[in-house]
């Protein structure tokens, strides 16, 4: 039996509802701007306290407005219902033949495994911020739907799944809907009802261990919310890449000149940069930018597990906790994904909206796979997979 299933009752977009996932933004103001420009965006439901009329209110206080918006979207034809469907998904790059593939499905929640002693075919690999998880639980309960999928990487039969998805999309004709994302990529979807193709897709998608590539908070929310299944896009290794995941610190708890000194005391090697700070090409060195100066920093490594010596883990332990005395969940820390270049982060510091930028080489695919097979956890916000699945294209009704 497979752990992957059709969506019992889906709501398929008819256009204009697609959106970046709620946690892909470095600034809350960006979310408000998107909702202002397109009130039909799924962000207006997922982040109701960032909608123009919700500003100044708490997330929980805005949940009735979120439920109302979704009900109105269903009533006005923004979504169309479908029963017992899987949904083909193709993402094409602008001015290129390159394409990523996936399939929208439901996955058994009891298959989630977070350590070697916990059985299950769905591996969740990162620490999470529990407050964000609780928000996702409350949203699902309030609106009765799942709007954003968990992105799962099929590690067992990825090549077969990729070939089948590519062939099926090519033969499917005009898509049911398309959506253009902020990077110019085209997202296209095709519902697939009961039949041999749906059976094959579910078997291939569930044919090996599934690693959470994006959506650690959403997968845990399904567990805490008692949902038997969660909405997912199962994709293939050939379809994704890992981009940098950097950090901004809004307000330092010590003087800027004390940061390099503190790192040296902690055993780090630190040298001024001649040019502009950039995302390092490989692990082993991170770049810092503060008070108008850039530094190349080699953080001290210890005898622990390999995951403990990844750059993201060392930044968390040596820099954030050790030198700055900040918990990684501190509101002064912003986790900035690969859609934002190094120049954007340094400009935030120069403009006074942050005091420290931390630029970290992306986790390699080999490291990512090794950590997951060992059922160990990456530090929170370590991997920025691209392209990401859009929210608001396929909804799963749970009420």
C-alpha positions as CSV (number, residue, x, y, z in Angstrom):
1,X,0.0,0.0,0.0
2,X,1.2,3.5,-0.7
3,X,1.2,6.4,1.8
4,X,0.2,8.8,-1.0
5,X,-3.5,9.3,-1.9
6,X,-5.8,11.4,-4.1
7,X,-7.3,14.5,-2.6
8,X,-10.8,13.6,-1.5
9,X,-12.3,17.0,-2.1
10,X,-10.1,19.6,-3.8
11,X,-10.6,23.1,-4.9
12,X,-8.7,24.0,-8.0
13,X,-7.9,27.6,-8.8
14,X,-9.4,29.2,-11.9
15,X,-6.6,31.9,-11.9
16,X,-5.1,34.7,-9.9
17,X,-5.1,33.0,-6.4
18,X,-1.6,31.6,-6.5
19,X,0.9,33.0,-4.1
20,X,4.3,32.6,-2.5
21,X,4.0,30.6,0.7
22,X,3.5,32.7,3.8
23,X,7.1,32.1,5.1
24,X,9.0,33.1,1.9
25,X,9.2,36.8,2.8
26,X,11.9,38.8,4.5
27,X,9.5,41.6,5.2
28,X,5.9,41.6,6.4
29,X,5.3,44.7,4.3
30,X,5.9,42.7,1.1
31,X,2.9,40.5,2.0
32,X,0.6,43.5,2.5
33,X,1.8,44.9,-0.8
34,X,0.9,41.7,-2.6
35,X,-2.5,41.5,-1.0
36,X,-3.2,45.1,-1.9
37,X,-2.3,44.5,-5.5
38,X,-4.3,41.2,-5.7
39,X,-7.0,40.6,-3.0
40,X,-7.7,37.2,-4.6
41,X,-4.2,36.0,-3.6
42,X,-4.2,33.1,-1.2
43,X,-1.9,35.2,1.1
44,X,-5.0,37.1,2.1
45,X,-6.3,33.9,3.7
46,X,-3.0,32.5,5.0
47,X,-1.8,35.8,6.4
48,X,-5.0,37.7,7.3
49,X,-3.2,40.0,9.8
50,X,-1.0,41.3,7.0
51,X,-4.0,42.2,4.8
52,X,-4.5,46.0,4.7
53,X,-7.7,45.8,6.8
54,X,-6.0,43.5,9.3
55,X,-3.0,45.5,10.1
56,X,-2.6,46.1,13.9
57,X,-4.6,43.0,14.8
58,X,-3.4,39.7,15.9
59,X,-3.3,36.6,13.7
60,X,-5.9,34.8,15.8
61,X,-8.2,37.9,15.8
62,X,-8.1,37.9,12.0
63,X,-9.0,34.3,11.4
64,X,-12.8,34.9,11.0
65,X,-11.8,37.3,8.2
66,X,-9.7,34.6,6.6
67,X,-12.5,32.1,6.7
68,X,-14.9,34.7,5.1
69,X,-12.4,35.5,2.3
70,X,-12.0,31.8,1.4
71,X,-15.8,31.2,1.5
72,X,-16.2,34.2,-0.8
73,X,-13.5,33.0,-3.2
74,X,-15.2,29.6,-3.5
75,X,-18.6,31.3,-4.1
76,X,-17.4,33.7,-6.7
77,X,-15.7,31.1,-8.9
78,X,-12.1,31.7,-7.9
79,X,-11.9,27.9,-7.2
80,X,-13.8,25.0,-8.8
81,X,-14.4,21.8,-6.8
82,X,-13.1,18.3,-7.8
83,X,-13.5,14.9,-6.2
84,X,-10.8,12.2,-5.7
85,X,-8.1,13.9,-7.8
86,X,-4.4,14.1,-8.0
87,X,-3.1,17.2,-9.8
88,X,-0.1,17.3,-12.2
89,X,2.2,20.2,-11.6
90,X,4.8,21.7,-14.0
91,X,7.0,24.7,-13.3
92,X,8.8,26.2,-16.3
93,X,11.6,28.7,-16.2
94,X,11.3,31.9,-18.2
95,X,12.9,31.8,-21.7
96,X,14.0,28.3,-21.1
97,X,12.9,24.7,-21.8
98,X,13.9,23.7,-18.2
99,X,11.0,22.3,-16.2
100,X,10.3,21.0,-12.7
101,X,7.6,18.5,-12.1
102,X,5.4,17.4,-9.2
103,X,2.0,16.1,-8.2
104,X,-0.5,17.4,-5.7
105,X,-1.6,14.6,-3.4
106,X,-2.5,13.8,0.2
107,X,0.1,12.0,2.4
108,X,-0.5,10.0,5.6
109,X,0.5,12.1,8.6
110,X,1.4,9.1,10.7
111,X,4.3,8.4,8.3
112,X,6.2,11.4,9.5
113,X,9.6,10.4,11.1
114,X,11.9,12.9,12.9
115,X,14.5,10.5,14.3
116,X,16.0,7.1,13.6
117,X,13.8,5.4,16.3
118,X,10.6,6.8,14.8
119,X,9.2,4.6,11.9
120,X,7.8,6.3,8.8
121,X,8.5,7.1,5.2
122,X,8.2,10.9,5.5
123,X,11.4,12.4,6.9
124,X,11.2,15.8,8.5
125,X,14.7,17.2,8.7
126,X,14.7,20.7,10.3
127,X,13.9,22.3,13.6
128,X,10.9,24.6,13.6
129,X,9.5,27.7,15.3
130,X,6.6,26.3,17.3
131,X,4.7,29.6,17.3
132,X,4.4,29.4,13.5
133,X,3.2,25.8,13.8
134,X,0.4,26.8,16.1
135,X,-0.6,29.5,13.7
136,X,-0.9,26.9,10.9
137,X,-3.0,24.7,13.2
138,X,-5.3,27.5,14.0
139,X,-5.7,28.6,10.4
140,X,-6.6,25.0,9.2
141,X,-9.2,24.8,12.0
142,X,-10.7,28.2,11.1
143,X,-10.9,27.8,7.3
144,X,-11.4,24.1,7.0
145,X,-8.9,23.8,4.1
146,X,-5.1,23.4,3.5
147,X,-3.9,26.1,1.1
148,X,-0.2,25.5,0.9
149,X,1.4,22.1,0.2
150,X,4.4,20.5,1.9
151,X,7.1,19.9,-0.7
152,X,8.3,16.3,-0.5
153,X,11.3,14.9,-2.4
154,X,10.9,11.4,-3.6
155,X,14.2,9.6,-3.0
156,X,13.4,6.1,-4.0
157,X,11.7,6.3,-7.4
158,X,12.5,9.9,-8.3
159,X,13.7,9.1,-11.8
160,X,10.6,7.1,-12.7
161,X,8.3,9.7,-11.2
162,X,10.0,12.5,-13.2
163,X,9.7,10.7,-16.5
164,X,6.0,9.8,-15.8
165,X,5.2,13.3,-14.8
166,X,6.9,14.9,-17.8
167,X,5.1,12.5,-20.2
168,X,1.7,13.0,-18.5
169,X,2.0,16.8,-18.6
170,X,3.1,16.8,-22.3
171,X,0.0,14.7,-23.1
172,X,-2.5,16.6,-20.9
173,X,-3.2,19.4,-23.3
174,X,-4.0,22.9,-22.1
175,X,-3.6,23.3,-18.3
176,X,-6.6,23.8,-16.1
177,X,-4.9,27.0,-14.8
178,X,-1.5,28.7,-14.9
179,X,0.1,31.2,-12.6
180,X,3.2,33.4,-12.9
181,X,5.5,33.8,-9.9
182,X,7.8,36.6,-8.8
183,X,10.7,35.2,-10.7
184,X,8.8,34.8,-14.0
185,X,8.3,31.1,-13.8
186,X,5.0,29.6,-15.1
187,X,3.2,27.2,-12.8
188,X,0.7,25.0,-14.6
189,X,-1.7,22.4,-13.2
190,X,-3.9,19.5,-14.6
191,X,-6.3,17.5,-12.4
192,X,-6.2,13.7,-12.9
193,X,-9.3,11.8,-11.8
194,X,-9.5,8.1,-10.8
195,X,-7.9,5.7,-13.3
196,X,-4.7,4.0,-14.3
197,X,-2.6,7.2,-14.5
198,X,-3.7,8.3,-11.0
199,X,-2.9,4.9,-9.6
200,X,0.5,5.0,-11.2
201,X,1.2,8.5,-9.9
202,X,0.3,7.6,-6.3
203,X,2.4,4.4,-6.5
204,X,5.5,6.2,-7.8
205,X,5.1,9.2,-5.5
206,X,4.9,6.9,-2.5
207,X,7.5,4.5,-3.8
208,X,10.3,5.4,-1.5
209,X,11.3,7.6,1.4
210,X,9.9,11.2,1.1
211,X,12.0,14.0,2.5
212,X,10.5,17.3,3.5
213,X,12.2,19.9,1.3
214,X,9.9,22.7,2.2
215,X,7.0,22.9,4.7
216,X,8.5,21.6,8.0
217,X,6.0,23.8,9.9
218,X,3.0,22.7,7.8
219,X,3.8,19.0,8.3
220,X,4.1,19.4,12.1
221,X,0.9,21.4,12.1
222,X,-0.9,18.4,10.5
223,X,0.4,16.3,13.3
224,X,-0.5,18.7,16.1
225,X,-3.9,19.4,14.5
226,X,-4.7,15.7,14.4
227,X,-5.1,15.6,10.6
228,X,-4.9,12.0,9.2
229,X,-3.4,13.4,6.0
230,X,-1.7,16.6,4.8
231,X,-1.5,18.3,1.4
232,X,1.7,17.8,-0.4
233,X,3.5,18.2,-3.7
234,X,5.7,15.2,-4.3
235,X,8.6,16.3,-6.6
236,X,11.8,14.7,-7.9
237,X,15.5,15.3,-7.2
238,X,15.9,16.4,-10.9
239,X,13.4,19.1,-10.4
240,X,15.0,21.1,-7.5
241,X,18.1,22.9,-6.4
242,X,19.2,24.2,-3.0
243,X,19.9,28.0,-2.8
244,X,21.4,30.0,0.1
245,X,19.5,30.7,3.3
246,X,21.0,33.8,5.0
247,X,20.3,35.8,8.2
248,X,19.7,39.4,9.1
249,X,20.0,40.7,12.7
250,X,17.8,43.7,13.2
251,X,19.3,45.0,16.4
252,X,22.6,43.8,17.9
253,X,22.7,43.3,21.7
254,X,26.3,44.6,21.7
255,X,28.4,47.2,19.9
256,X,29.2,46.3,16.3
257,X,33.0,46.4,16.9
258,X,32.5,43.8,19.7
259,X,31.3,41.1,17.2
260,X,34.6,40.4,15.5
261,X,36.4,40.4,18.9
262,X,33.8,38.0,20.3
263,X,34.2,35.6,17.3
264,X,38.0,35.6,17.8
265,X,37.6,34.8,21.5
266,X,35.3,31.9,20.5
267,X,38.0,30.5,18.3
268,X,37.0,31.8,14.9
269,X,39.4,33.0,12.2
270,X,38.2,36.3,10.9
271,X,39.7,38.5,8.2
272,X,38.4,41.8,6.6
273,X,37.1,41.4,3.1
274,X,38.6,43.4,0.3
275,X,35.5,43.5,-1.9
276,X,31.7,43.3,-1.3
277,X,30.4,40.5,0.9
278,X,28.9,37.6,-1.1
279,X,27.4,34.2,-0.5
280,X,30.5,31.9,-0.3
281,X,30.8,29.5,-3.1
282,X,31.4,26.6,-0.7
283,X,31.1,25.7,2.9
284,X,33.7,26.4,5.6
285,X,33.5,30.2,5.5
286,X,30.7,32.6,6.1
287,X,30.6,36.3,5.3
288,X,29.5,39.0,7.7
289,X,28.6,42.6,7.0
290,X,28.1,45.2,9.8
291,X,29.0,48.9,10.3
292,X,29.9,49.2,6.6
293,X,32.6,46.5,6.7
294,X,32.7,42.9,5.5
295,X,34.4,39.9,7.1
296,X,35.3,36.4,6.0
297,X,34.8,34.1,9.0
298,X,35.8,30.5,9.5
299,X,33.9,29.3,12.6
300,X,35.5,26.7,14.9
301,X,34.5,23.1,14.3
302,X,34.2,20.4,16.9
303,X,34.2,16.6,17.2
304,X,30.4,16.2,17.0
305,X,28.2,14.8,14.3
306,X,28.7,16.2,10.7
307,X,25.3,18.0,11.0
308,X,26.7,19.9,14.0
309,X,29.6,21.2,11.9
310,X,27.5,22.5,9.0
311,X,27.9,26.3,8.6
312,X,24.2,26.9,9.5
313,X,24.7,25.0,12.7
314,X,27.9,26.8,13.6
315,X,26.3,30.2,12.9
316,X,23.4,29.3,15.2
317,X,25.7,28.0,18.0
318,X,28.8,30.1,17.8
319,X,27.6,33.5,16.5
320,X,23.9,33.8,17.4
321,X,23.9,31.9,20.8
322,X,27.5,32.3,21.8
323,X,28.6,35.8,20.8
324,X,25.3,37.6,20.5
325,X,23.4,35.7,23.2
326,X,20.4,35.4,21.0
327,X,18.0,32.4,20.7
328,X,17.6,31.5,17.0
329,X,13.9,32.2,17.4
330,X,14.5,35.8,18.6
331,X,12.4,38.3,16.7
332,X,15.5,40.3,15.9
333,X,16.6,37.6,13.5
334,X,15.2,37.4,10.0
335,X,15.8,34.3,7.9
336,X,16.3,35.4,4.3
337,X,15.9,32.8,1.5
338,X,17.7,32.6,-1.8
339,X,15.3,34.8,-3.7
340,X,17.1,37.8,-2.0
341,X,20.6,38.4,-3.3
342,X,23.6,39.3,-1.1
343,X,23.3,43.0,-2.2
344,X,19.8,43.1,-0.8
345,X,21.0,42.0,2.6
346,X,23.9,44.5,2.7
347,X,21.6,47.3,1.6
348,X,19.3,46.5,4.5
349,X,22.3,47.1,6.8
350,X,23.4,50.2,5.0
351,X,19.9,51.6,5.3
352,X,19.8,51.0,9.0
353,X,16.9,48.5,8.9
354,X,19.3,45.8,10.2
355,X,22.7,45.8,11.9
356,X,24.2,42.5,10.7
357,X,24.0,40.4,7.6
358,X,25.2,36.8,7.7
359,X,25.8,35.2,4.3
360,X,26.1,31.4,4.3
361,X,26.9,28.9,1.5
362,X,24.0,26.7,0.6
363,X,23.8,23.2,2.0
364,X,24.9,20.7,-0.6
365,X,22.6,18.0,-1.8
366,X,25.0,15.3,-0.5
367,X,24.9,16.8,3.0
368,X,21.2,17.2,2.9
369,X,20.7,13.5,1.9
370,X,23.2,12.3,4.5
371,X,21.6,14.2,7.3
372,X,18.2,12.8,6.4
373,X,19.2,9.2,6.0
374,X,20.7,9.4,9.5
375,X,17.4,10.9,10.7
376,X,19.2,13.9,12.1
377,X,17.9,17.5,12.1
378,X,19.3,20.4,10.2
379,X,19.2,23.8,12.0
380,X,16.0,25.7,11.2
381,X,15.9,27.5,7.9
382,X,18.9,25.8,6.4
383,X,17.7,24.8,3.0
384,X,15.9,27.0,0.4
385,X,14.7,24.7,-2.3
386,X,13.8,26.2,-5.7
387,X,11.5,26.3,-7.4
388,X,9.0,26.3,-4.6
389,X,5.4,25.0,-4.9
390,X,2.9,27.9,-5.0
391,X,0.2,28.2,-2.4
392,X,-3.4,28.8,-3.5
393,X,-3.4,26.6,-6.7
394,X,-4.8,23.4,-5.2
395,X,-6.7,23.4,-1.9
396,X,-7.6,20.4,0.2
397,X,-10.9,20.5,2.1
398,X,-10.6,19.0,5.6
399,X,-13.8,19.9,7.2
